[in-house]
Amino acid sequence: MRTRLCVWTLTTTVVLGLNASLTWADQALQGQPVPVQMPYEMPPQFQDAPPAVTVPPNTKPLTPEELQRAEALLPLLEGKQEFWAMGEFVHLGESSVPVLIKALSMPGPRIRYNAIETLSMLNAASGVPALINTAKDPNELPRVREHALRVAIRLDPSKTPEAIQAMAKDQNSSIRKSAAFGSRYVRDKAVVPILIGMIADDERFVALSAVQSLWILTLHETEFHDWDASTKTDRQEWMAEWMEWWNGEKETFQIPEPRRRSSRTQG
């Protein structure tokens, strides 16, 4: 059996080698298939494709029926139907914001968090005052407060220094860091003295977030300091340096345009 296999393999190799040496014309004369280049035609294009259809959000005041529907959606912001409920609020439009604001005081933290997210999806600047109150509330969960601040900054940063100032003095260090970090997106010089006061924070990571936000907002270049190995005493000294600079600049200071990254840096 092994001998037959070897003979068959040798015969196949010889035949294949012989065929490889033949020209296409020789193969045609012997009745063997010959590769042929077929002309290529572009596939037809769909000219009458239907356009994508989206349902625009409501821009009119809610009818009594729609208001009742919105109220019924509030408990559904938590659970298996929460994404559907959020989508329904988006469809109802910014007119549903007063109903969503009620969700910020409901018992379920998931409801409150999703209400904040829905306000963001609606791009509803009218909800910012309620978001600021949530961000300032010391009895609220940290993740809800932090999310409220993020969304408020995105919707209307000019109204957020009040919340940032309150959060900068909070007992929870994660809340203070959230205020320090979010401030870099608030192009208002009212946040500068708040951030300077946070440089001497007990927690080094809070101080580092504050000084990074100061660098981004003011473009002020300071002496090099080893922030990673700093003590609170060090940071108090560095806060005094920033305060001295600010006292000389605050009357005429304007937030400069942010530096643009060069193409070399972006690459």
Secondary structure by P-SEA (a helix, b strand, c coil): caaaaaaaaaaaaaaaaaaaaccaaaaaaaccbbbbbccccccccccccccbbbbbcccccccaaaaaaaaaacccccccaaaaaaaaaaaacccaaaaaaaacccccaaaaaaaaaaaaaaccccaaaaaaaaaacccccaaaaaaaaaaaaaccccccaaaaaaaaacccaaaaaaaaaaccccccccaaaaaaaacccccaaaaaaaaaaaaaaccccccccccccccaaaaaaaaaaaaaaaaaccccccccccccccccccc
